[in-house]
Amino acid sequence: MSGLPACPRCASAYAYEDGALLVCPECGHEWPKDAAPAADETRVVRDAHGNVLADGDTVTVIKDLKVKGASLVVKVGTKVKNIRLVDGDHDIDCRIDGIGAMQLKSSFVKKA
């Protein structure tokens, strides 16, 4: 819409600028334009099909993945249990049977 963030109190999309503040016309809440996101907001990691992933989930690899620095390949259909979500480009930290510990991109897995 206008590129302005939604109201943090009521989630209204009709916020507008008023000097150095953003104002919500629906609930009257005012907040600074440069306000950092709230600490309770967490990053949402989604798999290749858009399902939300969480720590401890089981995922399935949807594409053959070459292991960098080795002649191993993680085959399509490999199940990975008990994943951990981490920050970064490779946002899944896991252990794959027969290969060991590695990091995967969430775009190459689907929730099992």
N, C-alpha and C positions, 0 to 999 in steps of 0.2 A: 504494500500500500504506500505509505509515505516514507518508509525506512526507519521510522522511530520505533523504539521498543514498546512492548505492551506494558500496561500498568502492572507493577509488581504486587499490588494489593488485590485488584479485582480482575486482572488479565484483560482489560478492555483494550481494543486495538485503536481507539480513537484519541490517543494522547496527542498533545500539541505542545509546541515550544512557547515559553513565556520568559524571555530574557535568558538567564542562565539555568532555568528550571524546565522540567517537563511536567505537564499538568494533565490529570485525568478528568475529563468533564463528567464522567459518570459517578465517581465516588469522591472527587475533590482532592485526591492524594497528589502531593507535589514531591518531586525528587530531583536531585541534580542531574544534568545531562551526562556528566562524566562519572557517574556512580559505577563502581565496580559491581559485578554480579554478586548476588548473595552467596554466602559460604555454603548454604544448604543445597545449592544447585550442583548437581553432579553431571559429569559427562556421560552421555548415553552411547553405548557401543551396540551397533546393529550388525547382524550377519548379512550375507549376500541377498537374502530374501526380505530383509527389513525387520526380522524378529529381534527383540531386545535380548542381549546377552548379559549374564551375570556371573559372578565368581562361582565356581563349582559346577557349571553347566557341562554337558557333553555335546560336542560338535562333530560334524562329519566334513572332511575335506572334499571340495567339489571340483578340484582341478589338480592334475599332477604338478607337484612342486619340487623343483630341484633344490637340494641342500647345498648352499654355498660352501665351497672349500672341501667338498667330499663328493664321491661318485654315487651318493644315495639319492633316491627319489621317494617322496611321500606320495603314495598312489591315491587316486580318486577313491572315495569310499572309506578311507581310513578314519576310524573313530578315535577321537581324542577326549579323554575323560578328565574331569576336575580341572578346568581351565582357570586361570587367574587373569584378570584384566589389569593392564598397565598403561601408563601414558606413553605416547610416542606413535610413530608410524606403524610399527608392528605392535598392535595393541592386545595381543593374546600371548600369555606366557604359559607354556605347557610342557609336558613330557610325553613323547610318543614312543610306544613299545618298539624296540628294535633299532631306534635311532637315538633317543635321548632327549635332553632338554633343548627346547628351541622356542622361537617366537614366530607367531603367524599373524598375517593381516586378517582382520575380520571379513574382508571382502572375498576371501577364498574359502570360507566355511559356511555351513548352515547348521542351525540348531537341530540336534537329534531328538 
